[in-house]
């Protein structure tokens, strides 16, 4: 663009020096380009914006198919998924063709207007040369300058379409860059004096659907508190509130007597180790999945994998802890992934442990080993457990029963069984007694 602008300025300066009237005649049609160019550029930008949105859908669709490939095969969905993907690609193809066609309009308009200008100069200059008022040398010099300006002008016209394409992409980038975090870090950098957890009349809704409706309970420091209740009752949301993945609409979430929003996010999240039913493993070695960027001595790593019963399978692997876990831990079984996650939590050694149905997807043998590792991990820590298998939380210091975002019962296993309420009904449902 810089090169072509300099060329145009220099060449039109030469043309003006030779004859200003000829120059105006050559450029008389240029104002006619303004409105069509604006309309074409607006169309290209709008189409490019639509294409970028469709392209993001294409990427999402590919990701879904790749990670759900077993379901695709087992349900014979190959043709169905190919057709869905084909429809998206077809929309992108049609959009690209329309943008290319409209992008070619601008250089074509430049060609037409420039051609008309040449005709005008030929008529005016030819008459003056014929009459002898101007020389053939002047006319040829002017004509050469205008002809040389033709290509830079044409390229600049084509560049307008390219710029609109880039601008539409930049809009999506700037949307992300201009976003501000919904969760603002607090100022307190001192860790909490106590690991006691308290929720006071907490309310929260997702997309207008109430999840927590006045939830209140206390988890005492150094003890195990279990959260039970039907799916959708709001149990996992409690963990998100504690770690400030979300903030409540109203009410207070307290850690050590202070609102969690008072703590700097790194300080707050350093207080928690989490083991969930879907252990997040990366396509790295087992060692790297346990360390997660930490620096630890080999002895500490060995203690962690021993306590988590990882040594039961890792020592027989040819590469030991340097064995790749595979994409999303695909090289490991469900129980092995869980034990890696527990080893990670043991090595992290945070004062508060959050267990989100950590054994729900395991067979009996794997559950026994994982439960032993969890018992080792939770000893002496403030522990919150979400469990659908009520057999795993019988020994909890407190059981909190949540229904529809509210606490309906609290107490130990024996106390709640004696009460014969919601918890006792859940036990009878699971165990038939």
N, C-alpha and C positions, 0 to 999 in steps of 0.2 A: 504494500500500500504506500509506504514511504517513497519507494523508488518511482512508482507510477505517478504520484502526486508531483514530485520534483520534475519529472519529465514533462507532465502536462503544463505546469507553470512556465517552464522554460520555453516550450514550443509555442504556447499561446502568446508569450511575450514577444517571440520572434514574429508571429503572425500579426500581432497588434502593431509592431514597429513597421511592418511592410504596408499594411492598410487596415485601419480600424473598421471601416465599413465592410470590407470583405469578411473580417473576423466575426462581426455581429451577424452577418448573413449566414455564415457557416454554423453559428450557434443559435440561430433564431428558434430552432425547434427544441432546444434543450429544456426550457420550462415545461414543455408538454410531457417530459419524462417523469416529472416529480410525482404527480398523482398516481399513475400506473405503478411506479416503483414502490411507493408507500403501500399501495394495496397488495402488491405481490409479496413484499417483505412481511406484512402483517399476516398474510395467508401462510407463508412458509413457517413463520414463528409459531402460529397456532397449530399447524400440522406437526411440527417437530415436537411441540410440547405433548401433543396426544401420543405421538410415536414413542416418546421416552416413557410415558406412563404404561403403554402397552408392553414395551421392552422390559420394564420392571416386572410386569405380570408374567412374561415369558420366563424370566430368571426364576421367579417363585415356582412356576409350574415345573421347571426342570428339577429344582431342588426337591420338590414334593415327590416326583416320580422316582428319582434316584434313591431317596431314603425310604420310599415305600415300595421298592421294587419287588419285594417278596409278595406283598399283597396284590400287586399288579399281576404277577405271574400266577398266583394261586387262584385268583378270580378271573383269569383270562381277560384282563383289561387292556391288553397291548393295543388292539385296534381302537378301542375307545379313547385311550390316552393319546395315541398318535393323532386321532382326529381332533381332539381338543387342542393339542399343541399346534397342529396344522392350521387351525382357524386363527390362532394368535399370530403365527408367522405370516399368514395370508394378509391379515390386517396391516402388519408392519410393511410387507412388500408393497401393498397398494399405496400406503402412505408415502413410502420412499419414492415410488414412481411419480406420484402427484407433486411431491416437493421438487424432484428433478425436472419435471416438465415446467413447473412455475419458475424454477431457478433459471431455465433456459430462456424464459420470456424476456428477462432484463437485457442480456446481451443482444437478443433479437431486436428489441426496441431501440437500443443504442445504434445498431446497424442501420435501421430504417431512418432514424432521425439524422444520423450522420450522412447517409446517402442523400437525403433531401437537402441537407446543407451544402453538400458538394455540388448538387445540381444548381442551387442558387448562386454559389460562387462562380460556377462555370458560366452561367448566364450573365452575371454582372461583370465579372472580370474579363470574360471573352469579349464583351461589347467594348470595354475600355481599351483592351489591347487592339481590337480591330480599328477603333477610332484613333489609336496612336497616343492616347493620354497615359497609358502605362506600358511598360516593356514586357516582352515575353519572359525575361529573366525574373522580374518581380513576380509575375504570375506563377512561374514554376517554383520559385523559392517559397511562396506562400502555400502553394498546393502541396509541396513536399513537407512543410511543417505540419499542416493539417493532417496529411496522410500518416505521418509518424505519430501524431497524437491519437490516432484512431485506436490502436491496440491498447495503450494504457487506459484509455477511456472505457474500452470494452472490458478489460480485466477488472477495473474498479466496479463496473456494473455487476459483473459476475460475483465479485467479492461481497456485495451486499447480501446476496442469498446465503453465502457461506457464513457471514456474520450472524444472520438471523438464526441459522442452525446452531451455531455456538452459543448464542445468547439464550436460546431455549434450554440448552443443557446447563448453562451457568445458573439459570433460575432455580433449577432443582438442587444444584450444589449449594447455592446461597440460602435456600430454605433450611438446609441442615446446619450450615455455618451460623445462621442467625438465630437458631433455636437456643433457648435458655433452659437450663435444667429446672425441672419441676421441683426437685428436692434440693434445697439449699443447705449447705453444710453449716453446722453450728460453730461456735467460737471456742468451746471448752476443749482443751487438749489434754487435761488430766483424766486418767481412766476413772471409772466410777469407784467410790469407796466400798460399795457393796454390789453383789450381783443379784439382789432381789429384784424381781420383775413385777410390775403392777400395771393393770389396765383399768382405767376409770371411765365408765360410761362412754365407751368408744363406739363411734358410728362411722360407717363407710359404705359407699355405694360404687359399683362399677357400671358405667354407662346408664346411670339412672336406676339400676337394680340394687336394692338394699342387700348388703352382705352381712354387716355387723350392725346390730340395733340395740345399742346400750350395753355392750359387753364389758363386764367387770370381773376381775379375779386377781389373785396374787400368787406368784410362784416364789416360794421362800428360797433364800440363798443356800446353796449346797445340797438341795433336795431335788427329788424327781417329781415333776408334775406332768400328768398325762392329760391330753385333750382328746376326748372321744365324742362321737356324734355322727349323724348321717352325712353323706357327701353333700357339699354345698353349704354346710352349716357355718363355715368361716374359719375352720381350724388353720388351714395353711396361710390364710390372710394374717393371722396373728404373727407368724414368722416374718412375713413381709413388712409388717408394721414395726416389729422389733429392730430389724436390720435397715429400716427406712428405704425399702424398695418402693413403698407407698407411704403417704401420710394420711392420718384419719381426717374425716370431714369435721369431726368434733370429738371432744373427750381428750384424755391424756394417756400416753404410753410412757411409763416411767421405768428407769433403770438406775438402781442405787438411789432412789428418791428424787431423781431429776428427770425432766422430760428428755427423751432420746434426741429431740431436735436441738437440745443445747450442746450436744457433743459434736466435735468435728467428725465427719463421716469416717475417715480412716481410723480414728480412735474408737468410734462406736463399733465398727465392723470387726475390729481386732478382738472384740470381746466374745465373738461367736465362732463356733465350729459347727458346720451343718452337714448332716448325712441324710440324703433324700432317697426316695424309691427309685429315682432315675439318676444314677451316679454319672456326673458329667466327666467323661474322660476325653483326652485329646489324643490326636494321632502322633504321639511321642512315646518314649520308652516308659516302662512302668515306674522307673526311678523318677523321671521328670514329672509324671502324673502325681506322684506322692509329694515331691518337693514343691511343685507349683511355684518355682522361682525362689524358694527359700534356700538359704545356705545352712546346711546341717552336717554334722560329723557322721561318718559311716556307722558308728556305734549307735547313735540316736535313730538312724534310719532302720537299723536291724532291730532295735527294740520296738519300734513302731510296727514293723511288719510281723514281728513275732506276736505282739499283743493282738494284732488284727487277724491272726491266722493266715497271713499272706504267705508265710514260709511254707505252708502246707503244699502249695502248688508252684511257687516261684523258684524254689531250689531245684526242681526237676526240669525246669526249662533250660534249653541249651545256653541261652544268653542271660539267664537269671533276671535281675532287675533291669538289665539293658534290653530286654525283649520289647519290641514295639507293641503298643496296645491296639494299633489299628484305628481306622476312622471311627470315632465315637466309642472306642473300646471294643470294636467288633471282634477282636482276636480273643476276647475273654468271655466266659459265661456270666450270667447275671449275678451269681453269688460271688464270683471272683471280682467283678467290678465293684460290688458293694464293699468287699473287704479292702480293696485298694482305696476306696473313699474313706473308710474308717481309719486306715493307716495314715492317710492324709490328715484326718482330724486329730489323731493322736499326736502326730508330729507337730501340728499347729499349736496344740496345747493351750487352747483358749479357755477362759474360765467358765463359759456358758456353752452348753451343747444343745443343738436343735436337731431332733430326729423326726423326719417326716416320713412315716410309714416305711422305715428303712428295710423291713423284712417282708413286705407284703407280696413281692413277686418271686419269692424264693421257695424252693422245695424244702422238705423237712430237714434233710441233712445240712443243706446250706444255711437254713434259718438257725439251726442250733449253733453252728460255728459263728455266724454273724452275731447272734444274740450274746454269745459269750464275749465276743470282742466289744460289743456295745456296753455290756456290763462293766468290763474293764475300763472302758473310756469314760463312762458316766460317774465312776466312783469319785466322790469328793467334789463334783462339779454341780452347778445349777443346771438342771436338765429339763427340757420341755420335750415331750414325746407326743407325736400324733400316731395313733395306731388304730387300725380296724380289727386286727387280731387281738382281742381282749386278753388272751392268755399271756401276751407279752408285757402287760402293764399291771398285773395283779399286785406286784410288790411296790408299786409306785407310792410315794409318800402322800400324794393327793391326786385324785382323779376329778377332772372338771368336765362335766357333760354339757355340750353346747348344742342347741337346736335353734335354727332360724336366726343365728347371730346373737343369741342370748345364752347366758349360763342358766341352766335349769336345775342342776344339782352339783354339789361338791362334797368330797369326803374320800376316805379310803375305800378299798374294795369291799371290806367287810361291812363298813357303815352303810354304803350305798346298797348292798345286797339286803341288809336288814330293813332299809327304808322301802324297798320294793317298788321303786319308781322307774324312771326312764333307763337308768343304767342296768338295773336288774332285768328289765325287759330286753335290752340288747344282749345280755349274757344268756338269757333263756333262748333267744333267737339263734345265737351262735352255737350253743352247746346243748340245746334241747332240754334244759333242766332249770 
